[in-house]
Amino acid sequence: VTDRSNVREQIDHYARQAAGYDRSIWTLGRRDNRNHLVKITKLARALRVEQGGHVLEVGTGTGVHGAWIVENCPVEYTGVDASVEMLKIARDRMEANAARVRLAVVDAHGMPFADGSFDATFCSGTLHHLNDPARGIAEMARVTKPGGRVAAMEPNWKFPSTLLIATFTPAERNAFKLNARRLAEWARAAGLRDVAVERVLFTPPKPEKWGARFDRIDARLANMPVLKRASIMLLVTGTK
Ligand SMILES: C[S@@+](CC[C@H](N)C(=O)[O-])C[C@H]1O[C@@H](n2cnc3c(N)ncnc32)[C@H](O)[C@@H]1O
C-alpha cells in the first residue's frame, strides 16, 4: 500500500458489495450480459491473446472477464484485486480452468510483480476506483513485457447513470478524474506507444433480442461529433 492509495476504503466498499455484485440493478440484473460480452471481446482483441500468453487482469472482481478469457483463449491468467470477497466469487467462477488461473490480493497502486512479467495486461472498471489512476496505468505498463499490449476499459462519467453513481457513491468518486484525453496522456506517460482511445457502448444490455440493433447504434454513435462523448465506456489501449 502506498501513501497515495485509497485501498482500505475500496476493501470495505467491496466487502459490502460482493454478495450482490453480479445481480446489481445497474447491470439490469446480470453482470455477464451483452454489454459485458462487448467489453471483453474488445479487450481480448486489443490484447491479442487469441494465441495465448500470460495475461494479467487488475481488479478481477467477481471474475466475469477473467472467466471469459480463460474459456475462450489458451492463456495463463493472473487476476489481482484488493477485495478477498470479490476474489472468492471469481475463484468459484473460474474453477473449471483452475490449472491456468492464479488469483491474488494486491493493491493496483503498487503491484508485487517484476518489470515485464506479463505478455498482456488489462483492467475493466478498476482505474476509476484508484486514488491515483495514472499510477494504476503506469503499474500495468511496468509489469508488461516490451512489445506486450495494455488495455483499460473504464466507465465514462458523462454517461447519465455513471454520473449519478459517481456523485452519490463515495467509493466511485474517482470516476470524475477520468476522461478520454487524460487516459491517453497517462498511457503515453506510462511509456506506451500506439495509444488509442475508443468510445464503447451507448445502449443497454437488454432486451437481448435487440443486441444486433444495439450493435449498429453503438457503432454509429461512436463516431458522431459531440454525442460520442457520452459513451458508457472508454477503452484506452497501447503497446509497451
Ligand atoms: C467495478 S469493480 C470491476 C470488477 C470487474 N473488473 C468487472 O468488470 O466485473 C472494481 C474492482 O476493483 C477492485 N479495486 C478497487 N481498488 C483497488 C485497488 N487499489 N487495487 C486492486 N483492486 C482494486 C475492487 O475490489 C473491485 O473488485
The ligand as an SDF file (V2000), in Angstrom:
LIG
                    3D

 27 29  0  0  0  0  0  0  0  0999 V2000
  -16.1570   -2.0030  -10.6190 C   0  0  0  0  0  0  0  0  0  0  0  0
  -15.3110   -3.4170   -9.9870 S   0  0  0  0  0  0  0  0  0  0  0  0
  -14.8690   -4.2110  -11.5250 C   0  0  0  0  0  0  0  0  0  0  0  0
  -14.6820   -5.6810  -11.3740 C   0  0  0  0  0  0  0  0  0  0  0  0
  -14.5260   -6.4560  -12.6910 C   0  0  0  0  0  0  0  0  0  0  0  0
  -13.3850   -5.9940  -13.4570 N   0  0  0  0  0  0  0  0  0  0  0  0
  -15.7960   -6.3730  -13.5100 C   0  0  0  0  0  0  0  0  0  0  0  0
  -15.8170   -5.6670  -14.5350 O   0  0  0  0  0  0  0  0  0  0  0  0
  -16.7900   -7.0070  -13.1330 O   0  0  0  0  0  0  0  0  0  0  0  0
  -13.7840   -2.7220   -9.4290 C   0  0  0  0  0  0  0  0  0  0  0  0
  -12.8600   -3.7340   -8.7760 C   0  0  0  0  0  0  0  0  0  0  0  0
  -11.6260   -3.0590   -8.4790 O   0  0  0  0  0  0  0  0  0  0  0  0
  -11.1670   -3.5040   -7.2140 C   0  0  0  0  0  0  0  0  0  0  0  0
  -10.2650   -2.4800   -6.6420 N   0  0  0  0  0  0  0  0  0  0  0  0
  -10.5800   -1.2630   -6.1480 C   0  0  0  0  0  0  0  0  0  0  0  0
   -9.4720   -0.6380   -5.7200 N   0  0  0  0  0  0  0  0  0  0  0  0
   -8.4320   -1.4820   -5.9520 C   0  0  0  0  0  0  0  0  0  0  0  0
   -7.0430   -1.4170   -5.7180 C   0  0  0  0  0  0  0  0  0  0  0  0
   -6.4690   -0.3370   -5.1690 N   0  0  0  0  0  0  0  0  0  0  0  0
   -6.2850   -2.4710   -6.0750 N   0  0  0  0  0  0  0  0  0  0  0  0
   -6.8370   -3.5830   -6.6210 C   0  0  0  0  0  0  0  0  0  0  0  0
   -8.1570   -3.7050   -6.8800 N   0  0  0  0  0  0  0  0  0  0  0  0
   -8.9510   -2.6610   -6.5330 C   0  0  0  0  0  0  0  0  0  0  0  0
  -12.4260   -3.7170   -6.4080 C   0  0  0  0  0  0  0  0  0  0  0  0
  -12.2070   -4.5530   -5.3010 O   0  0  0  0  0  0  0  0  0  0  0  0
  -13.3760   -4.2840   -7.4630 C   0  0  0  0  0  0  0  0  0  0  0  0
  -13.3540   -5.6950   -7.4680 O   0  0  0  0  0  0  0  0  0  0  0  0
  1  2  1  0
  2  3  1  0
  2 10  1  0
  3  4  1  0
  4  5  1  0
  5  6  1  0
  5  7  1  0
  7  8  2  0
  7  9  1  0
 10 11  1  0
 11 12  1  0
 11 26  1  0
 12 13  1  0
 13 14  1  0
 13 24  1  0
 14 15  1  0
 14 23  1  0
 15 16  2  0
 16 17  1  0
 17 18  1  0
 17 23  2  0
 18 19  1  0
 18 20  2  0
 20 21  1  0
 21 22  2  0
 22 23  1  0
 24 25  1  0
 24 26  1  0
 26 27  1  0
M  CHG  2   2   1   9  -1
M  END
$$$$
